[in-house]
Amino acid sequence: MGANIFYQDVPNFIKRYRDLHGLCRRNVPGCEDCRKTSLDLVYNIHFTNCRKPWNCAGKSSTSKGDIDPRTADYDHCMDVARMWHSMRTDLEQQIQALTGDDEVLEGKKGKYKADVFLGHCSDDGQRGYLPISASKDAMSKMNSVWDKGV
């Protein structure tokens, strides 16, 4: 799954292989299109085409910084972003529970596409990202979260 990519267009990093259009990377028929793989089957995500979750990319267009519909499935990208932001929310809740530091909740006040970015973005693009907000003392206790094996 995912290791044998289906090319809708010739990837710009291997122009010498112009015959890959509509074929899989290893030139075999019937490979899986990872842009449509059920998230239940995904164990590792490379965010390049969907943009990094902290870039708050919420638009589908060919403009720089947006999710390019020629190389990515917008709805799948939004699902992946939601999953990442859900994990961040879980981490914030653990930090807050461990330290009692309510400042950590400041990073969840964004309104931009809140159903996807879960409060971590105030606007489209990286400038709209709200980083984890916690005191230095709270952040110094992060190892306790990792040590619990959570």
Helices and strands as residue ranges (DSSP letters): G 12-14, G 18-20, G 34-36, G 39-41, G 53-55, H 74-99, G 102-108, H 114-117, G 126-128, H 136-140, H 142-147
